[in-house]
């Protein structure tokens, strides 16, 4: 397997990192954000909510600081 192919596969497994300095202090996944917003809106969690949150957390992560 070529190096560039394994690099693409590794990049696909890592979550996209979005910096939001001044808005958040610690890293938080997109799934956790959606979970908090829906809870605050009064929606009751269902069995699939945890799965959805885990998938979204693997997709994107918000952080307040750079590396």
mmCIF file as Biopython writes it, N, C-alpha, C and O atoms, coordinates in Angstrom:
data_model
#
loop_
_atom_site.group_PDB
_atom_site.id
_atom_site.type_symbol
_atom_site.label_atom_id
_atom_site.label_alt_id
_atom_site.label_comp_id
_atom_site.label_asym_id
_atom_site.label_entity_id
_atom_site.label_seq_id
_atom_site.pdbx_PDB_ins_code
_atom_site.Cartn_x
_atom_site.Cartn_y
_atom_site.Cartn_z
_atom_site.occupancy
_atom_site.B_iso_or_equiv
_atom_site.auth_seq_id
_atom_site.auth_asym_id
_atom_site.pdbx_PDB_model_num
ATOM 1   N N  . UNK A ? 1  ? 0.848   -1.171 0.000  1.0 0.0 1  A 1 
ATOM 2   C CA . UNK A ? 1  ? 0.000   0.000  0.000  1.0 0.0 1  A 1 
ATOM 3   C C  . UNK A ? 1  ? 0.896   1.237  0.000  1.0 0.0 1  A 1 
ATOM 4   O O  . UNK A ? 1  ? 1.898   1.276  0.714  1.0 0.0 1  A 1 
ATOM 5   N N  . UNK A ? 2  ? 0.552   2.217  -0.773 1.0 0.0 2  A 1 
ATOM 6   C CA . UNK A ? 2  ? 1.339   3.440  -0.872 1.0 0.0 2  A 1 
ATOM 7   C C  . UNK A ? 2  ? 1.133   4.292  0.376  1.0 0.0 2  A 1 
ATOM 8   O O  . UNK A ? 2  ? 0.092   4.216  1.030  1.0 0.0 2  A 1 
ATOM 9   N N  . UNK A ? 3  ? 2.144   5.107  0.699  1.0 0.0 3  A 1 
ATOM 10  C CA . UNK A ? 3  ? 2.063   5.953  1.884  1.0 0.0 3  A 1 
ATOM 11  C C  . UNK A ? 3  ? 0.910   6.940  1.813  1.0 0.0 3  A 1 
ATOM 12  O O  . UNK A ? 3  ? 0.248   7.199  2.818  1.0 0.0 3  A 1 
ATOM 13  N N  . UNK A ? 4  ? 0.667   7.490  0.633  1.0 0.0 4  A 1 
ATOM 14  C CA . UNK A ? 4  ? -0.408  8.474  0.532  1.0 0.0 4  A 1 
ATOM 15  C C  . UNK A ? 4  ? -1.782  7.841  0.756  1.0 0.0 4  A 1 
ATOM 16  O O  . UNK A ? 4  ? -2.696  8.529  1.209  1.0 0.0 4  A 1 
ATOM 17  N N  . UNK A ? 5  ? -1.952  6.577  0.459  1.0 0.0 5  A 1 
ATOM 18  C CA . UNK A ? 5  ? -3.230  5.903  0.704  1.0 0.0 5  A 1 
ATOM 19  C C  . UNK A ? 5  ? -3.458  5.703  2.199  1.0 0.0 5  A 1 
ATOM 20  O O  . UNK A ? 5  ? -4.561  5.937  2.693  1.0 0.0 5  A 1 
ATOM 21  N N  . UNK A ? 6  ? -2.428  5.272  2.918  1.0 0.0 6  A 1 
ATOM 22  C CA . UNK A ? 6  ? -2.595  5.082  4.355  1.0 0.0 6  A 1 
ATOM 23  C C  . UNK A ? 6  ? -2.769  6.430  5.052  1.0 0.0 6  A 1 
ATOM 24  O O  . UNK A ? 6  ? -3.466  6.512  6.064  1.0 0.0 6  A 1 
ATOM 25  N N  . UNK A ? 7  ? -2.152  7.477  4.532  1.0 0.0 7  A 1 
ATOM 26  C CA . UNK A ? 7  ? -2.330  8.808  5.096  1.0 0.0 7  A 1 
ATOM 27  C C  . UNK A ? 7  ? -3.747  9.295  4.963  1.0 0.0 7  A 1 
ATOM 28  O O  . UNK A ? 7  ? -4.282  9.916  5.882  1.0 0.0 7  A 1 
ATOM 29  N N  . UNK A ? 8  ? -4.367  9.021  3.824  1.0 0.0 8  A 1 
ATOM 30  C CA . UNK A ? 8  ? -5.764  9.399  3.635  1.0 0.0 8  A 1 
ATOM 31  C C  . UNK A ? 8  ? -6.673  8.637  4.589  1.0 0.0 8  A 1 
ATOM 32  O O  . UNK A ? 8  ? -7.607  9.206  5.153  1.0 0.0 8  A 1 
ATOM 33  N N  . UNK A ? 9  ? -6.399  7.358  4.767  1.0 0.0 9  A 1 
ATOM 34  C CA . UNK A ? 9  ? -7.223  6.541  5.655  1.0 0.0 9  A 1 
ATOM 35  C C  . UNK A ? 9  ? -7.099  7.043  7.091  1.0 0.0 9  A 1 
ATOM 36  O O  . UNK A ? 9  ? -8.098  7.121  7.805  1.0 0.0 9  A 1 
ATOM 37  N N  . UNK A ? 10 ? -5.875  7.386  7.523  1.0 0.0 10 A 1 
ATOM 38  C CA . UNK A ? 10 ? -5.678  7.906  8.876  1.0 0.0 10 A 1 
ATOM 39  C C  . UNK A ? 10 ? -6.375  9.249  9.046  1.0 0.0 10 A 1 
ATOM 40  O O  . UNK A ? 10 ? -6.968  9.514  10.091 1.0 0.0 10 A 1 
ATOM 41  N N  . UNK A ? 11 ? -6.307  10.094 8.026  1.0 0.0 11 A 1 
ATOM 42  C CA . UNK A ? 11 ? -6.951  11.396 8.108  1.0 0.0 11 A 1 
ATOM 43  C C  . UNK A ? 11 ? -8.462  11.245 8.181  1.0 0.0 11 A 1 
ATOM 44  O O  . UNK A ? 11 ? -9.135  12.050 8.825  1.0 0.0 11 A 1 
ATOM 45  N N  . UNK A ? 12 ? -8.993  10.237 7.539  1.0 0.0 12 A 1 
ATOM 46  C CA . UNK A ? 12 ? -10.438 10.024 7.574  1.0 0.0 12 A 1 
ATOM 47  C C  . UNK A ? 12 ? -10.903 9.582  8.959  1.0 0.0 12 A 1 
ATOM 48  O O  . UNK A ? 12 ? -12.068 9.780  9.302  1.0 0.0 12 A 1 
ATOM 49  N N  . UNK A ? 13 ? -10.034 8.998  9.748  1.0 0.0 13 A 1 
ATOM 50  C CA . UNK A ? 13 ? -10.401 8.534  11.091 1.0 0.0 13 A 1 
ATOM 51  C C  . UNK A ? 13 ? -10.322 9.639  12.127 1.0 0.0 13 A 1 
ATOM 52  O O  . UNK A ? 13 ? -11.005 9.571  13.149 1.0 0.0 13 A 1 
ATOM 53  N N  . UNK A ? 14 ? -9.510  10.649 11.891 1.0 0.0 14 A 1 
ATOM 54  C CA . UNK A ? 14 ? -9.359  11.729 12.856 1.0 0.0 14 A 1 
ATOM 55  C C  . UNK A ? 14 ? -10.487 12.745 12.684 1.0 0.0 14 A 1 
ATOM 56  O O  . UNK A ? 14 ? -10.880 13.043 11.556 1.0 0.0 14 A 1 
ATOM 57  N N  . UNK A ? 15 ? -11.010 13.278 13.788 1.0 0.0 15 A 1 
ATOM 58  C CA . UNK A ? 15 ? -12.079 14.270 13.657 1.0 0.0 15 A 1 
ATOM 59  C C  . UNK A ? 15 ? -11.545 15.602 13.136 1.0 0.0 15 A 1 
ATOM 60  O O  . UNK A ? 15 ? -10.392 15.963 13.373 1.0 0.0 15 A 1 
ATOM 61  N N  . UNK A ? 16 ? -12.391 16.308 12.435 1.0 0.0 16 A 1 
ATOM 62  C CA . UNK A ? 16 ? -12.053 17.641 11.981 1.0 0.0 16 A 1 
ATOM 63  C C  . UNK A ? 16 ? -12.008 18.536 13.215 1.0 0.0 16 A 1 
ATOM 64  O O  . UNK A ? 16 ? -12.915 18.490 14.045 1.0 0.0 16 A 1 
ATOM 65  N N  . UNK A ? 17 ? -10.987 19.331 13.340 1.0 0.0 17 A 1 
ATOM 66  C CA . UNK A ? 17 ? -10.840 20.209 14.499 1.0 0.0 17 A 1 
ATOM 67  C C  . UNK A ? 17 ? -11.200 21.631 14.093 1.0 0.0 17 A 1 
ATOM 68  O O  . UNK A ? 17 ? -10.691 22.159 13.104 1.0 0.0 17 A 1 
ATOM 69  N N  . UNK A ? 18 ? -12.089 22.242 14.876 1.0 0.0 18 A 1 
ATOM 70  C CA . UNK A ? 18 ? -12.527 23.606 14.632 1.0 0.0 18 A 1 
ATOM 71  C C  . UNK A ? 18 ? -12.171 24.424 15.863 1.0 0.0 18 A 1 
ATOM 72  O O  . UNK A ? 18 ? -12.591 24.106 16.976 1.0 0.0 18 A 1 
ATOM 73  N N  . UNK A ? 19 ? -11.394 25.477 15.654 1.0 0.0 19 A 1 
ATOM 74  C CA . UNK A ? 19 ? -11.004 26.335 16.773 1.0 0.0 19 A 1 
ATOM 75  C C  . UNK A ? 19 ? -12.035 27.425 16.977 1.0 0.0 19 A 1 
ATOM 76  O O  . UNK A ? 19 ? -12.420 28.111 16.030 1.0 0.0 19 A 1 
ATOM 77  N N  . UNK A ? 20 ? -12.484 27.587 18.217 1.0 0.0 20 A 1 
ATOM 78  C CA . UNK A ? 20 ? -13.412 28.647 18.604 1.0 0.0 20 A 1 
ATOM 79  C C  . UNK A ? 20 ? -12.870 29.355 19.840 1.0 0.0 20 A 1 
ATOM 80  O O  . UNK A ? 20 ? -13.478 29.277 20.907 1.0 0.0 20 A 1 
ATOM 81  N N  . UNK A ? 21 ? -11.728 30.048 19.716 1.0 0.0 21 A 1 
ATOM 82  C CA . UNK A ? 21 ? -11.157 30.704 20.888 1.0 0.0 21 A 1 
ATOM 83  C C  . UNK A ? 21 ? -12.108 31.769 21.431 1.0 0.0 21 A 1 
ATOM 84  O O  . UNK A ? 21 ? -12.729 32.520 20.679 1.0 0.0 21 A 1 
ATOM 85  N N  . UNK A ? 22 ? -12.200 31.809 22.736 1.0 0.0 22 A 1 
ATOM 86  C CA . UNK A ? 22 ? -13.078 32.769 23.391 1.0 0.0 22 A 1 
ATOM 87  C C  . UNK A ? 22 ? -14.474 32.234 23.654 1.0 0.0 22 A 1 
ATOM 88  O O  . UNK A ? 22 ? -15.200 32.792 24.477 1.0 0.0 22 A 1 
ATOM 89  N N  . UNK A ? 23 ? -14.866 31.163 22.974 1.0 0.0 23 A 1 
ATOM 90  C CA . UNK A ? 23 ? -16.194 30.603 23.169 1.0 0.0 23 A 1 
ATOM 91  C C  . UNK A ? 23 ? -16.175 29.392 24.086 1.0 0.0 23 A 1 
ATOM 92  O O  . UNK A ? 23 ? -17.091 29.213 24.889 1.0 0.0 23 A 1 
ATOM 93  N N  . UNK A ? 24 ? -15.145 28.559 23.980 1.0 0.0 24 A 1 
ATOM 94  C CA . UNK A ? 24 ? -15.058 27.358 24.806 1.0 0.0 24 A 1 
ATOM 95  C C  . UNK A ? 24 ? -13.646 27.227 25.346 1.0 0.0 24 A 1 
ATOM 96  O O  . UNK A ? 24 ? -12.693 27.734 24.755 1.0 0.0 24 A 1 
ATOM 97  N N  . UNK A ? 25 ? -13.521 26.540 26.478 1.0 0.0 25 A 1 
ATOM 98  C CA . UNK A ? 25 ? -12.211 26.366 27.103 1.0 0.0 25 A 1 
ATOM 99  C C  . UNK A ? 25 ? -11.627 24.987 26.827 1.0 0.0 25 A 1 
ATOM 100 O O  . UNK A ? 25 ? -10.426 24.867 26.590 1.0 0.0 25 A 1 
ATOM 101 N N  . UNK A ? 26 ? -12.443 23.958 26.853 1.0 0.0 26 A 1 
ATOM 102 C CA . UNK A ? 26 ? -11.971 22.589 26.665 1.0 0.0 26 A 1 
ATOM 103 C C  . UNK A ? 26 ? -12.521 22.036 25.349 1.0 0.0 26 A 1 
ATOM 104 O O  . UNK A ? 26 ? -13.441 22.608 24.765 1.0 0.0 26 A 1 
ATOM 105 N N  . UNK A ? 27 ? -11.952 20.921 24.889 1.0 0.0 27 A 1 
ATOM 106 C CA . UNK A ? 27 ? -12.445 20.292 23.675 1.0 0.0 27 A 1 
ATOM 107 C C  . UNK A ? 27 ? -13.829 19.701 23.921 1.0 0.0 27 A 1 
ATOM 108 O O  . UNK A ? 27 ? -14.093 19.128 24.978 1.0 0.0 27 A 1 
ATOM 109 N N  . UNK A ? 28 ? -14.693 19.845 22.945 1.0 0.0 28 A 1 
ATOM 110 C CA . UNK A ? 28 ? -16.039 19.279 23.021 1.0 0.0 28 A 1 
ATOM 111 C C  . UNK A ? 28 ? -16.412 18.795 21.624 1.0 0.0 28 A 1 
ATOM 112 O O  . UNK A ? 28 ? -16.183 19.485 20.630 1.0 0.0 28 A 1 
ATOM 113 N N  . UNK A ? 29 ? -16.987 17.605 21.565 1.0 0.0 29 A 1 
ATOM 114 C CA . UNK A ? 29 ? -17.369 17.026 20.287 1.0 0.0 29 A 1 
ATOM 115 C C  . UNK A ? 29 ? -18.689 17.581 19.784 1.0 0.0 29 A 1 
ATOM 116 O O  . UNK A ? 29 ? -19.508 18.064 20.565 1.0 0.0 29 A 1 
ATOM 117 N N  . UNK A ? 30 ? -18.889 17.508 18.483 1.0 0.0 30 A 1 
ATOM 118 C CA . UNK A ? 30 ? -20.124 17.988 17.877 1.0 0.0 30 A 1 
ATOM 119 C C  . UNK A ? 30 ? -21.333 17.248 18.436 1.0 0.0 30 A 1 
ATOM 120 O O  . UNK A ? 30 ? -22.385 17.852 18.644 1.0 0.0 30 A 1 
ATOM 121 N N  . UNK A ? 31 ? -21.195 15.949 18.681 1.0 0.0 31 A 1 
ATOM 122 C CA . UNK A ? 31 ? -22.296 15.168 19.239 1.0 0.0 31 A 1 
ATOM 123 C C  . UNK A ? 31 ? -22.689 15.644 20.625 1.0 0.0 31 A 1 
ATOM 124 O O  . UNK A ? 31 ? -23.871 15.672 20.968 1.0 0.0 31 A 1 
ATOM 125 N N  . UNK A ? 32 ? -21.695 16.020 21.423 1.0 0.0 32 A 1 
ATOM 126 C CA . UNK A ? 32 ? -21.986 16.528 22.767 1.0 0.0 32 A 1 
ATOM 127 C C  . UNK A ? 32 ? -22.701 17.872 22.698 1.0 0.0 32 A 1 
ATOM 128 O O  . UNK A ? 32 ? -23.575 18.156 23.517 1.0 0.0 32 A 1 
ATOM 129 N N  . UNK A ? 33 ? -22.331 18.697 21.722 1.0 0.0 33 A 1 
ATOM 130 C CA . UNK A ? 33 ? -23.001 19.989 21.536 1.0 0.0 33 A 1 
ATOM 131 C C  . UNK A ? 33 ? -24.464 19.768 21.164 1.0 0.0 33 A 1 
ATOM 132 O O  . UNK A ? 33 ? -25.355 20.399 21.732 1.0 0.0 33 A 1 
ATOM 133 N N  . UNK A ? 34 ? -24.708 18.874 20.213 1.0 0.0 34 A 1 
ATOM 134 C CA . UNK A ? 34 ? -26.082 18.590 19.797 1.0 0.0 34 A 1 
ATOM 135 C C  . UNK A ? 34 ? -26.884 18.026 20.965 1.0 0.0 34 A 1 
ATOM 136 O O  . UNK A ? 34 ? -28.048 18.380 21.152 1.0 0.0 34 A 1 
ATOM 137 N N  . UNK A ? 35 ? -26.264 17.153 21.747 1.0 0.0 35 A 1 
ATOM 138 C CA . UNK A ? 35 ? -26.946 16.551 22.899 1.0 0.0 35 A 1 
ATOM 139 C C  . UNK A ? 35 ? -27.359 17.623 23.908 1.0 0.0 35 A 1 
ATOM 140 O O  . UNK A ? 35 ? -28.472 17.579 24.432 1.0 0.0 35 A 1 
ATOM 141 N N  . UNK A ? 36 ? -26.475 18.585 24.186 1.0 0.0 36 A 1 
ATOM 142 C CA . UNK A ? 36 ? -26.781 19.641 25.144 1.0 0.0 36 A 1 
ATOM 143 C C  . UNK A ? 36 ? -27.880 20.566 24.624 1.0 0.0 36 A 1 
ATOM 144 O O  . UNK A ? 36 ? -28.763 20.977 25.376 1.0 0.0 36 A 1 
ATOM 145 N N  . UNK A ? 37 ? -27.818 20.888 23.334 1.0 0.0 37 A 1 
ATOM 146 C CA . UNK A ? 37 ? -28.824 21.785 22.752 1.0 0.0 37 A 1 
ATOM 147 C C  . UNK A ? 37 ? -30.208 21.133 22.769 1.0 0.0 37 A 1 
ATOM 148 O O  . UNK A ? 37 ? -31.195 21.777 23.124 1.0 0.0 37 A 1 
ATOM 149 N N  . UNK A ? 38 ? -30.277 19.871 22.389 1.0 0.0 38 A 1 
ATOM 150 C CA . UNK A ? 38 ? -31.582 19.200 22.371 1.0 0.0 38 A 1 
ATOM 151 C C  . UNK A ? 38 ? -32.128 19.030 23.791 1.0 0.0 38 A 1 
ATOM 152 O O  . UNK A ? 38 ? -33.336 19.127 24.007 1.0 0.0 38 A 1 
ATOM 153 N N  . UNK A ? 39 ? -31.245 18.776 24.755 1.0 0.0 39 A 1 
ATOM 154 C CA . UNK A ? 39 ? -31.677 18.655 26.148 1.0 0.0 39 A 1 
ATOM 155 C C  . UNK A ? 39 ? -32.243 19.988 26.642 1.0 0.0 39 A 1 
ATOM 156 O O  . UNK A ? 39 ? -33.290 20.032 27.288 1.0 0.0 39 A 1 
ATOM 157 N N  . UNK A ? 40 ? -31.533 21.067 26.328 1.0 0.0 40 A 1 
ATOM 158 C CA . UNK A ? 40 ? -31.994 22.401 26.752 1.0 0.0 40 A 1 
ATOM 159 C C  . UNK A ? 40 ? -33.306 22.787 26.077 1.0 0.0 40 A 1 
ATOM 160 O O  . UNK A ? 40 ? -34.102 23.544 26.634 1.0 0.0 40 A 1 
ATOM 161 N N  . UNK A ? 41 ? -33.526 22.261 24.872 1.0 0.0 41 A 1 
ATOM 162 C CA . UNK A ? 41 ? -34.770 22.544 24.155 1.0 0.0 41 A 1 
ATOM 163 C C  . UNK A ? 41 ? -35.936 21.712 24.693 1.0 0.0 41 A 1 
ATOM 164 O O  . UNK A ? 41 ? -37.083 21.924 24.297 1.0 0.0 41 A 1 
ATOM 165 N N  . UNK A ? 42 ? -35.650 20.773 25.587 1.0 0.0 42 A 1 
ATOM 166 C CA . UNK A ? 42 ? -36.691 19.980 26.201 1.0 0.0 42 A 1 
ATOM 167 C C  . UNK A ? 42 ? -36.977 18.662 25.497 1.0 0.0 42 A 1 
ATOM 168 O O  . UNK A ? 42 ? -37.972 18.003 25.800 1.0 0.0 42 A 1 
ATOM 169 N N  . UNK A ? 43 ? -36.122 18.270 24.567 1.0 0.0 43 A 1 
ATOM 170 C CA . UNK A ? 43 ? -36.309 16.998 23.874 1.0 0.0 43 A 1 
ATOM 171 C C  . UNK A ? 43 ? -35.722 15.879 24.708 1.0 0.0 43 A 1 
ATOM 172 O O  . UNK A ? 43 ? -34.605 15.986 25.214 1.0 0.0 43 A 1 
ATOM 173 N N  . UNK A ? 44 ? -36.475 14.814 24.848 1.0 0.0 44 A 1 
ATOM 174 C CA . UNK A ? 44 ? -36.027 13.677 25.642 1.0 0.0 44 A 1 
ATOM 175 C C  . UNK A ? 44 ? -35.134 12.780 24.783 1.0 0.0 44 A 1 
ATOM 176 O O  . UNK A ? 44 ? -35.456 12.514 23.626 1.0 0.0 44 A 1 
ATOM 177 N N  . UNK A ? 45 ? -34.024 12.318 25.337 1.0 0.0 45 A 1 
ATOM 178 C CA . UNK A ? 45 ? -33.118 11.461 24.557 1.0 0.0 45 A 1 
ATOM 179 C C  . UNK A ? 45 ? -33.725 10.085 24.294 1.0 0.0 45 A 1 
ATOM 180 O O  . UNK A ? 45 ? -34.452 9.540  25.124 1.0 0.0 45 A 1 
ATOM 181 N N  . UNK A ? 46 ? -33.412 9.543  23.131 1.0 0.0 46 A 1 
ATOM 182 C CA . UNK A ? 46 ? -33.888 8.207  22.770 1.0 0.0 46 A 1 
ATOM 183 C C  . UNK A ? 46 ? -32.692 7.250  22.735 1.0 0.0 46 A 1 
ATOM 184 O O  . UNK A ? 46 ? -31.567 7.651  23.034 1.0 0.0 46 A 1 
ATOM 185 N N  . UNK A ? 47 ? -32.930 6.020  22.378 1.0 0.0 47 A 1 
ATOM 186 C CA . UNK A ? 47 ? -31.867 5.015  22.364 1.0 0.0 47 A 1 
ATOM 187 C C  . UNK A ? 47 ? -30.783 5.342  21.337 1.0 0.0 47 A 1 
ATOM 188 O O  . UNK A ? 47 ? -29.614 5.019  21.551 1.0 0.0 47 A 1 
ATOM 189 N N  . UNK A ? 48 ? -31.150 5.972  20.240 1.0 0.0 48 A 1 
ATOM 190 C CA . UNK A ? 48 ? -30.182 6.283  19.190 1.0 0.0 48 A 1 
ATOM 191 C C  . UNK A ? 48 ? -29.372 7.541  19.447 1.0 0.0 48 A 1 
ATOM 192 O O  . UNK A ? 48 ? -28.425 7.824  18.712 1.0 0.0 48 A 1 
ATOM 193 N N  . UNK A ? 49 ? -29.725 8.299  20.472 1.0 0.0 49 A 1 
ATOM 194 C CA . UNK A ? 49 ? -29.039 9.567  20.739 1.0 0.0 49 A 1 
ATOM 195 C C  . UNK A ? 49 ? -27.555 9.362  21.061 1.0 0.0 49 A 1 
ATOM 196 O O  . UNK A ? 49 ? -26.707 10.118 20.587 1.0 0.0 49 A 1 
ATOM 197 N N  . UNK A ? 50 ? -27.248 8.356  21.856 1.0 0.0 50 A 1 
ATOM 198 C CA . UNK A ? 50 ? -25.849 8.100  22.208 1.0 0.0 50 A 1 
ATOM 199 C C  . UNK A ? 50 ? -25.040 7.683  20.979 1.0 0.0 50 A 1 
ATOM 200 O O  . UNK A ? 50 ? -23.887 8.086  20.823 1.0 0.0 50 A 1 
ATOM 201 N N  . UNK A ? 51 ? -25.644 6.880  20.112 1.0 0.0 51 A 1 
ATOM 202 C CA . UNK A ? 51 ? -24.952 6.476  18.884 1.0 0.0 51 A 1 
ATOM 203 C C  . UNK A ? 51 ? -24.701 7.682  18.004 1.0 0.0 51 A 1 
ATOM 204 O O  . UNK A ? 51 ? -23.605 7.847  17.469 1.0 0.0 51 A 1 
ATOM 205 N N  . UNK A ? 52 ? -25.707 8.525  17.849 1.0 0.0 52 A 1 
ATOM 206 C CA . UNK A ? 52 ? -25.562 9.729  17.041 1.0 0.0 52 A 1 
ATOM 207 C C  . UNK A ? 52 ? -24.470 10.628 17.610 1.0 0.0 52 A 1 
ATOM 208 O O  . UNK A ? 52 ? -23.644 11.155 16.864 1.0 0.0 52 A 1 
ATOM 209 N N  . UNK A ? 53 ? -24.464 10.803 18.924 1.0 0.0 53 A 1 
ATOM 210 C CA . UNK A ? 53 ? -23.462 11.651 19.560 1.0 0.0 53 A 1 
ATOM 211 C C  . UNK A ? 53 ? -22.057 11.096 19.339 1.0 0.0 53 A 1 
ATOM 212 O O  . UNK A ? 53 ? -21.126 11.855 19.071 1.0 0.0 53 A 1 
ATOM 213 N N  . UNK A ? 54 ? -21.901 9.789  19.450 1.0 0.0 54 A 1 
ATOM 214 C CA . UNK A ? 54 ? -20.581 9.178  19.246 1.0 0.0 54 A 1 
ATOM 215 C C  . UNK A ? 54 ? -20.104 9.360  17.809 1.0 0.0 54 A 1 
ATOM 216 O O  . UNK A ? 54 ? -18.930 9.649  17.576 1.0 0.0 54 A 1 
ATOM 217 N N  . UNK A ? 55 ? -21.000 9.193  16.852 1.0 0.0 55 A 1 
ATOM 218 C CA . UNK A ? 55 ? -20.629 9.360  15.441 1.0 0.0 55 A 1 
ATOM 219 C C  . UNK A ? 55 ? -20.242 10.806 15.165 1.0 0.0 55 A 1 
ATOM 220 O O  . UNK A ? 55 ? -19.235 11.059 14.504 1.0 0.0 55 A 1 
ATOM 221 N N  . UNK A ? 56 ? -21.027 11.758 15.661 1.0 0.0 56 A 1 
ATOM 222 C CA . UNK A ? 56 ? -20.719 13.167 15.439 1.0 0.0 56 A 1 
ATOM 223 C C  . UNK A ? 56 ? -19.439 13.582 16.157 1.0 0.0 56 A 1 
ATOM 224 O O  . UNK A ? 56 ? -18.695 14.423 15.652 1.0 0.0 56 A 1 
ATOM 225 N N  . UNK A ? 57 ? -19.173 13.002 17.329 1.0 0.0 57 A 1 
ATOM 226 C CA . UNK A ? 57 ? -17.925 13.301 18.040 1.0 0.0 57 A 1 
ATOM 227 C C  . UNK A ? 57 ? -16.706 12.831 17.254 1.0 0.0 57 A 1 
ATOM 228 O O  . UNK A ? 57 ? -15.650 13.462 17.301 1.0 0.0 57 A 1 
ATOM 229 N N  . UNK A ? 58 ? -16.854 11.725 16.535 1.0 0.0 58 A 1 
ATOM 230 C CA . UNK A ? 58 ? -15.750 11.250 15.697 1.0 0.0 58 A 1 
ATOM 231 C C  . UNK A ? 58 ? -15.586 12.101 14.450 1.0 0.0 58 A 1 
ATOM 232 O O  . UNK A ? 58 ? -14.521 12.091 13.832 1.0 0.0 58 A 1 
ATOM 233 N N  . UNK A ? 59 ? -16.625 12.840 14.070 1.0 0.0 59 A 1 
ATOM 234 C CA . UNK A ? 59 ? -16.589 13.634 12.859 1.0 0.0 59 A 1 
ATOM 235 C C  . UNK A ? 59 ? -15.974 15.017 13.091 1.0 0.0 59 A 1 
ATOM 236 O O  . UNK A ? 59 ? -15.169 15.477 12.282 1.0 0.0 59 A 1 
ATOM 237 N N  . UNK A ? 60 ? -16.352 15.689 14.202 1.0 0.0 60 A 1 
ATOM 238 C CA . UNK A ? 60 ? -15.856 17.058 14.444 1.0 0.0 60 A 1 
ATOM 239 C C  . UNK A ? 60 ? -15.692 17.323 15.926 1.0 0.0 60 A 1 
ATOM 240 O O  . UNK A ? 60 ? -16.483 16.864 16.751 1.0 0.0 60 A 1 
ATOM 241 N N  . UNK A ? 61 ? -14.644 18.078 16.249 1.0 0.0 61 A 1 
ATOM 242 C CA . UNK A ? 61 ? -14.343 18.465 17.626 1.0 0.0 61 A 1 
ATOM 243 C C  . UNK A ? 61 ? -14.058 19.967 17.647 1.0 0.0 61 A 1 
ATOM 244 O O  . UNK A ? 61 ? -13.308 20.478 16.816 1.0 0.0 61 A 1 
ATOM 245 N N  . UNK A ? 62 ? -14.663 20.660 18.601 1.0 0.0 62 A 1 
ATOM 246 C CA . UNK A ? 62 ? -14.420 22.097 18.773 1.0 0.0 62 A 1 
ATOM 247 C C  . UNK A ? 62 ? -13.412 22.266 19.896 1.0 0.0 62 A 1 
ATOM 248 O O  . UNK A ? 62 ? -13.480 21.574 20.912 1.0 0.0 62 A 1 
ATOM 249 N N  . UNK A ? 63 ? -12.474 23.190 19.709 1.0 0.0 63 A 1 
ATOM 250 C CA . UNK A ? 63 ? -11.489 23.464 20.755 1.0 0.0 63 A 1 
ATOM 251 C C  . UNK A ? 63 ? -11.314 24.978 20.873 1.0 0.0 63 A 1 
ATOM 252 O O  . UNK A ? 63 ? -11.609 25.729 19.944 1.0 0.0 63 A 1 
ATOM 253 N N  . UNK A ? 64 ? -10.836 25.396 22.020 1.0 0.0 64 A 1 
ATOM 254 C CA . UNK A ? 64 ? -10.639 26.808 22.276 1.0 0.0 64 A 1 
ATOM 255 C C  . UNK A ? 64 ? -9.238  27.278 21.992 1.0 0.0 64 A 1 
ATOM 256 O O  . UNK A ? 64 ? -9.006  28.475 21.819 1.0 0.0 64 A 1 
ATOM 257 N N  . UNK A ? 65 ? -8.304  26.358 21.942 1.0 0.0 65 A 1 
ATOM 258 C CA . UNK A ? 65 ? -6.900  26.715 21.749 1.0 0.0 65 A 1 
ATOM 259 C C  . UNK A ? 65 ? -6.315  25.996 20.556 1.0 0.0 65 A 1 
ATOM 260 O O  . UNK A ? 65 ? -6.825  24.971 20.102 1.0 0.0 65 A 1 
ATOM 261 N N  . UNK A ? 66 ? -5.227  26.564 20.062 1.0 0.0 66 A 1 
ATOM 262 C CA . UNK A ? 66 ? -4.473  25.890 19.005 1.0 0.0 66 A 1 
ATOM 263 C C  . UNK A ? 66 ? -3.528  24.878 19.591 1.0 0.0 66 A 1 
ATOM 264 O O  . UNK A ? 66 ? -3.419  24.768 20.812 1.0 0.0 66 A 1 
ATOM 265 N N  . UNK A ? 67 ? -2.850  24.144 18.760 1.0 0.0 67 A 1 
ATOM 266 C CA . UNK A ? 67 ? -1.923  23.112 19.255 1.0 0.0 67 A 1 
ATOM 267 C C  . UNK A ? 67 ? -0.703  23.704 19.879 1.0 0.0 67 A 1 
ATOM 268 O O  . UNK A ? 67 ? 0.171   22.971 20.342 1.0 0.0 67 A 1 
#
